[in-house]
Amino acid sequence: MSQQKVAIVTGGSLGIGAAVVRRLARDGYAVTLDYHTHSDAANTIAQEIASQGGQALVVQADVSRVADIANLVAQTVARFGRLDLLVNNAGIEQRMAFLETTESAFDQQIAVDLKGPYFAAQAAARQMVAQGGGGCIINVSSVHEDVPMVGNAVYCAAKGGLRMLTRTLANELSALGIRIVNIGPGAVATPINAATLADPAKVQALLAEIPLDRIGQPDDIANAVAWLASDQASYITGTTLFVDGGLMVYAGSL
Ligand SMILES: NC(=O)c1ccc[n+]([C@@H]2O[C@H](COP(=O)([O-])OP(=O)(O)OC[C@H]3O[C@@H](n4cnc5c(N)ncnc54)[C@H](O)[C@@H]3O)[C@@H](O)[C@H]2O)c1
């Protein structure tokens, strides 16, 4: 029997991250589920996975803190012996007008959305090299790594940074057998955009710009993660797969 693969999913207790954790566990991965604040939700998912015969480890880690990231990887290796896949999913979106953006708000968002993935990728890659090379890093980015959004400049800058990070690291990591890929979700029904989804007028406006005419579901992203992490995607690195119902290519009304 081949060796069980091991994954870490950051921000794995809610939304997209929770769907990714469940999907990877179903696919046979031993999964470390990182949470920031929602320990109950994290433990519930881990128990669910265990009751289905899978393996899940719950670790609290704030991805904006490099020491927490080191502990996340160390605990994963102590429990499961290796690391094959990192999913940098944790993220925050704090919309604010450019003229009102404070230094602390800027620092916090960049720390979670860009610094976190950077140092988590570094810690994961170091472990992958130490165990002989190979592995995969998937960053959950956004259509806003490419599409500007008024009133959301810091988020766009962070996700744009993630785009260049992935394109650059693909060059450095390929010699080590490690692939790195971004997934760019469009509008997905999760707590991060609960306010928008609770407003029927905003939902209608959003749907008008989504050619496939529906809001995405967390499983749409989890399906993409599962495929990109698999050997079927072994020739893919340094790029972004947009999973957005066509939002990126919306051409306006005819
Ligand atoms: N939902 C969407 O429409 C959408 C669209 C594009 C991109 N994304 C991206 O998808 C990712 C997941 O977002 P979501 O929609 O599931 O949102 P969410 O708010 O449901 O989940 C975000 C997760 O990140 C965790 N998190 C926040 N700060 C953290 C920190 N400092 N350390 C560790 N974990 C932290 C939260 O606890 C939560 O579990 C994010 O990177 C987000 O930018 C979401």
The ligand as an SDF file (V2000), in Angstrom:
LIG
                    3D

 44 48  0  0  0  0  0  0  0  0999 V2000
  -15.6980   33.4860   -0.0480 N   0  0  0  0  0  0  0  0  0  0  0  0
  -15.3070   34.1470   -1.1140 C   0  0  0  0  0  0  0  0  0  0  0  0
  -16.1290   34.6790   -1.8760 O   0  0  0  0  0  0  0  0  0  0  0  0
  -13.8450   34.2510   -1.4670 C   0  0  0  0  0  0  0  0  0  0  0  0
  -13.5200   34.7720   -2.7020 C   0  0  0  0  0  0  0  0  0  0  0  0
  -12.1780   34.8910   -3.0470 C   0  0  0  0  0  0  0  0  0  0  0  0
  -11.1990   34.4570   -2.1850 C   0  0  0  0  0  0  0  0  0  0  0  0
  -11.5310   33.9450   -0.9780 N   0  0  0  0  0  0  0  0  0  0  0  0
  -10.4430   33.5080   -0.1080 C   0  0  0  0  0  0  0  0  0  0  0  0
  -10.7210   32.2100    0.3810 O   0  0  0  0  0  0  0  0  0  0  0  0
  -10.0530   32.0310    1.6340 C   0  0  0  0  0  0  0  0  0  0  0  0
  -11.0370   31.4350    2.6210 C   0  0  0  0  0  0  0  0  0  0  0  0
  -12.0570   32.3840    2.8560 O   0  0  0  0  0  0  0  0  0  0  0  0
  -13.5600   31.9940    3.2190 P   0  0  0  0  0  0  0  0  0  0  0  0
  -14.4080   32.5670    2.1650 O   0  0  0  0  0  0  0  0  0  0  0  0
  -13.6800   30.5550    3.5390 O   0  0  0  0  0  0  0  0  0  0  0  0
  -13.7240   32.9280    4.5000 O   0  0  0  0  0  0  0  0  0  0  0  0
  -14.0300   32.5940    6.0230 P   0  0  0  0  0  0  0  0  0  0  0  0
  -14.0310   33.8870    6.7170 O   0  0  0  0  0  0  0  0  0  0  0  0
  -15.1970   31.6980    6.1020 O   0  0  0  0  0  0  0  0  0  0  0  0
  -12.7560   31.7290    6.4370 O   0  0  0  0  0  0  0  0  0  0  0  0
  -11.5040   32.2930    6.6470 C   0  0  0  0  0  0  0  0  0  0  0  0
  -10.7530   31.4020    7.5930 C   0  0  0  0  0  0  0  0  0  0  0  0
   -9.4700   31.9740    7.8660 O   0  0  0  0  0  0  0  0  0  0  0  0
   -9.2810   31.9430    9.2650 C   0  0  0  0  0  0  0  0  0  0  0  0
   -8.3480   32.9740    9.6800 N   0  0  0  0  0  0  0  0  0  0  0  0
   -8.5180   34.3280    9.6870 C   0  0  0  0  0  0  0  0  0  0  0  0
   -7.4390   34.9280   10.2020 N   0  0  0  0  0  0  0  0  0  0  0  0
   -6.5590   33.9370   10.5180 C   0  0  0  0  0  0  0  0  0  0  0  0
   -5.2640   33.9210   11.0740 C   0  0  0  0  0  0  0  0  0  0  0  0
   -4.6340   35.0370   11.4370 N   0  0  0  0  0  0  0  0  0  0  0  0
   -4.6640   32.7200   11.2500 N   0  0  0  0  0  0  0  0  0  0  0  0
   -5.2740   31.5670   10.8990 C   0  0  0  0  0  0  0  0  0  0  0  0
   -6.5060   31.5250   10.3810 N   0  0  0  0  0  0  0  0  0  0  0  0
   -7.1310   32.6980   10.1860 C   0  0  0  0  0  0  0  0  0  0  0  0
  -10.6630   32.1610    9.8580 C   0  0  0  0  0  0  0  0  0  0  0  0
  -10.7100   31.7810   11.2080 O   0  0  0  0  0  0  0  0  0  0  0  0
  -11.4850   31.2580    8.9420 C   0  0  0  0  0  0  0  0  0  0  0  0
  -11.4240   29.9180    9.3560 O   0  0  0  0  0  0  0  0  0  0  0  0
   -9.5000   33.4020    2.0270 C   0  0  0  0  0  0  0  0  0  0  0  0
   -8.1220   33.4600    1.7400 O   0  0  0  0  0  0  0  0  0  0  0  0
  -10.2610   34.3630    1.1330 C   0  0  0  0  0  0  0  0  0  0  0  0
   -9.5420   35.5370    0.8510 O   0  0  0  0  0  0  0  0  0  0  0  0
  -12.8400   33.8320   -0.5950 C   0  0  0  0  0  0  0  0  0  0  0  0
  1  2  1  0
  2  3  2  0
  2  4  1  0
  4  5  1  0
  4 44  2  0
  5  6  2  0
  6  7  1  0
  7  8  2  0
  8  9  1  0
  8 44  1  0
  9 10  1  0
  9 42  1  0
 10 11  1  0
 11 12  1  0
 11 40  1  0
 12 13  1  0
 13 14  1  0
 14 15  2  0
 14 16  1  0
 14 17  1  0
 17 18  1  0
 18 19  2  0
 18 20  1  0
 18 21  1  0
 21 22  1  0
 22 23  1  0
 23 24  1  0
 23 38  1  0
 24 25  1  0
 25 26  1  0
 25 36  1  0
 26 27  1  0
 26 35  1  0
 27 28  2  0
 28 29  1  0
 29 30  1  0
 29 35  2  0
 30 31  1  0
 30 32  2  0
 32 33  1  0
 33 34  2  0
 34 35  1  0
 36 37  1  0
 36 38  1  0
 38 39  1  0
 40 41  1  0
 40 42  1  0
 42 43  1  0
M  CHG  2   8   1  16  -1
M  END
$$$$
